[in-house]
Amino acid sequence: MQSTSPWTFASAYLTSAFSEKATLLIEKKILVYIIYGKYAKH
């Protein structure tokens, strides 16, 4: 049996791409939160 089937490769690629987008969204939310916090402290 081959472990490198197209389905395994596709699922791994989708998972990595999704995790990358998720981390980018989290980083953006943190940046926005920090920026808004600084402006709100004025």
Residue, then its C-alpha position, 0 to 999 in steps of 0.5 A: m500500500q502506498s501512503t502517498s495517495p492523491w487524497t492524502f496529499a490533497s488533505a494535507y495541502l488543504t490542512s496546511a493552507f487552512s492553518e496558515k490562513a487561520t494563523l494570519l487571521i488570528e495575527k490580524k485580529i491581535l494587531v487590530y486589538i492592540i491598535y484599537g487599545k492604544y487609540a482607546k487609551h487616549 
